[in-house]
C-alpha cells in the first residue's frame, strides 16, 4: 500500500530530528574542549667586559638546538601544553659600570621582548654580575620578569680584596694590563662593588645557577696568559679566583679545569652547560658543589740556602690524638719503651687509615731518643694502631704527641667533586704549585698538595676546602605561567 506524501514527510521529520540533535551535541562537545596552553621561556645572554655577543654564540646555538628534545619530553608528559622559547644574544657597551650595564640589559629586553616574562638571564663574567644586579635591584622590572639567573665565571665579591701579581689591586691591574680597551667604570665596579647581597636576593627570591672553573693549585702554570699568574695566592681561571665566582644560596656547578672563556670555544663545555641549564628549567638532577670539610696548613723553610719542598694530605679526618710520657728514674742507665696507641673506636666509621703525625716535645734533643714510629699492622689499612719506640737518659723524661687520621670516606652513593686552596699569609718565594686527588676512589676526598719555599725562613699559611657532589632537583618551568594559545597560531 502506498503511503501518502504527508505521511512520508512526517516520517522523514522524525528521522532527521535525532540526527540533528546528535550533530548539535557533537559540535557543542568539540567547542567545549580546553584550548591549548602555551608556556614561553626567554633566554637572554649578556657577555663580559671587553667581550661581545660572539663570546656566547656557541652556547646560545647549542642551547637552542638541544632544547628541542627537552620540549618534546615536556609536552609529551603534559598533554595540552606547548612550550615556546626565544633566544636574545646581543652586544652591549663592554666597558661601563655595573649600573649602566644593567640598564642597557633591561632596555634591550624591553625592546626585543616587550611583553615577555619568564626570562632566564645567562651572563658571563661582568655580564653575570650585571644580571644579578639588574634582578636584585629590579632594573626595568627585571625582577618581576626573571625566573633564573645563570652566571658563568662571574665576579661576585669585590676583587680588590684578592692579592694580585706584584701586589697590585684589581682596579689598577685591570687598567694597566688593558683587560678592557677602555674603561668607563667597569674596572671600578668589578674591583669595589660586592654582589654578594644581590646574589643572596636572587637565590632567595628567584633562582641562581653559578658555573665555576679554574686551575688545580694557586701557582699552577695553567691559564697564565702572557706567562703571568694574576692571582698567585688563589686558584683562578686566568681572570678570576674560583672562590669569587659564587655566593651563599647559589646552586654551584663546577665544570672542570678550564679557562675564563673556554665555554665560548669548547663544544664539550658548551654542551655540558646547555644541558645543565635545560635540566634546571625542565626538570632534572643538577650535580651541585657542596662544602664538605675545610682546614689549613703551612710550612716554614729552615736556615741555609736552596729550596725546601713539602707535600701535604688535605681532607682527611682526625680520628684521635694524645700524648705518651715516660720518666727514667735510673741514675746510671738509659731506658727504652715501646708503646701502642689508637684512637677511640667510636670516633670514626668505616675505618681506613690515612696518616699519622708524631712529635717529640718538651724533651732534651740529646738526652732522649725517638727511635721508630709506624703502623702496628703495615699491610692492613683498617688498622689504626700506631707503634713507636722511645728512650731517655738517666733522670730524664721523653714525651711524644701523636695524631691519627682516617680517610673520611664519603657515604656510599656520594662522590667527590673539587677542592680549593688559597694562600692567606706568607713571604715571597713561597708557593703552593700543584695539587691532585690522592687516590682514584670517588669517595675519597683527600687531596695531596705540593708546596715549596726558598731558604732561609720563607714561609706560608694556606686554607683548604674540599667539596662533594649533591644532586638537586630543579624545575623552573613549573613557575612559568601558561596562557591560552592565540586563535590561528600553531
HUQUI-V235922 format. One record per residue. N is the residue number from 0. NEAR is the number of other ideal C-beta (glycine too) atoms within 12 Angstrom. Layout:
BEGIN
n->(N N)
near->(NEAR NEAR)
END
This chain:
BEGIN
n->(0 1 2 3 4 5 6 7 8 9 10 11 12 13 14 15 16 17 18 19 20 21 22 23 24 25 26 27 28 29 30 31 32 33 34 35 36 37 38 39 40 41 42 43 44 45 46 47 48 49 50 51 52 53 54 55 56 57 58 59 60 61 62 63 64 65 66 67 68 69 70 71 72 73 74 75 76 77 78 79 80 81 82 83 84 85 86 87 88 89 90 91 92 93 94 95 96 97 98 99 100 101 102 103 104 105 106 107 108 109 110 111 112 113 114 115 116 117 118 119 120 121 122 123 124 125 126 127 128 129 130 131 132 133 134 135 136 137 138 139 140 141 142 143 144 145 146 147 148 149 150 151 152 153 154 155 156 157 158 159 160 161 162 163 164 165 166 167 168 169 170 171 172 173 174 175 176 177 178 179 180 181 182 183 184 185 186 187 188 189 190 191 192 193 194 195 196 197 198 199 200 201 202 203 204 205 206 207 208 209 210 211 212 213 214 215 216 217 218 219 220 221 222 223 224 225 226 227 228 229 230 231 232 233 234 235 236 237 238 239 240 241 242 243 244 245 246 247 248 249 250 251 252 253 254 255 256 257 258 259 260 261 262 263 264 265 266 267 268 269 270 271 272 273 274 275 276 277 278 279 280 281 282 283 284 285 286 287 288 289 290 291 292 293 294 295 296 297 298 299 300 301 302 303 304 305 306 307 308 309 310 311 312 313 314 315 316 317 318 319 320 321 322 323 324 325 326 327 328 329 330 331 332 333 334 335 336 337 338 339 340 341 342 343 344 345 346 347 348 349 350 351 352 353 354 355 356 357 358 359 360 361 362 363 364 365 366 367 368 369 370 371 372 373 374 375 376 377 378 379 380 381 382 383 384 385 386 387 388 389 390 391 392 393 394 395 396 397 398 399 400 401 402 403 404 405 406 407 408 409 410 411 412 413 414 415 416 417 418 419 420 421 422 423 424 425 426 427 428 429 430 431 432 433 434 435 436 437 438 439 440 441 442 443 444 445 446 447 448 449 450 451 452 453 454 455 456 457 458 459 460 461 462 463 464 465 466 467 468 469 470 471 472 473 474 475 476 477 478 479 480 481 482 483 484 485 486 487 488 489)
near->(4 6 11 10 10 10 13 13 13 14 14 14 14 14 14 14 14 12 14 14 14 14 14 14 14 14 13 12 11 11 11 10 13 13 17 23 21 25 32 32 43 35 41 47 49 52 41 42 48 30 36 24 27 21 35 42 24 28 45 34 22 32 41 27 21 29 31 19 20 31 28 15 19 32 23 15 17 23 12 19 26 27 35 30 34 26 31 31 35 27 22 38 31 34 31 28 28 43 25 25 41 42 24 33 47 35 22 33 38 24 16 20 32 17 16 31 28 36 46 48 50 50 53 50 45 52 50 52 51 50 50 53 45 44 45 36 27 21 31 28 21 42 28 20 33 45 38 44 52 49 48 51 47 50 54 46 31 24 42 24 26 36 29 30 28 16 13 24 25 38 27 21 28 34 24 19 25 15 36 30 18 17 28 21 28 39 37 28 35 46 34 23 34 25 45 27 21 43 39 24 27 43 29 18 22 38 36 45 45 48 46 42 41 41 39 31 40 44 39 30 19 28 34 23 20 13 10 21 33 39 40 34 36 40 45 45 43 34 46 46 39 45 37 41 47 45 33 21 26 38 38 41 41 37 37 26 27 33 29 41 33 31 44 33 18 21 18 18 32 34 21 29 42 39 28 38 47 40 34 41 40 39 21 23 18 36 31 32 36 28 24 33 27 21 29 21 32 27 31 22 27 18 12 12 13 15 20 25 21 28 22 32 33 40 43 36 34 26 35 26 23 24 22 30 22 29 19 26 14 16 11 10 14 22 25 21 26 20 29 21 28 28 26 16 15 10 19 25 17 20 28 27 36 34 30 33 25 30 20 30 20 16 27 20 14 12 19 31 25 27 21 19 29 20 25 23 16 13 10 13 20 22 23 36 26 35 27 32 25 38 29 34 26 18 17 27 26 36 25 37 25 34 26 37 32 33 33 36 32 28 16 11 12 22 25 33 33 40 42 42 47 36 37 22 16 30 21 19 22 33 36 44 32 25 38 23 24 30 21 11 19 19 26 31 39 38 40 29 42 28 38 27 32 26 21 18 20 27 28 38 23 40 27 38 28 35 32 31 27 25 20 23 17 31 24 36 35 22 24 32 18 26 21 17 20 14 8 6 13 9)
END
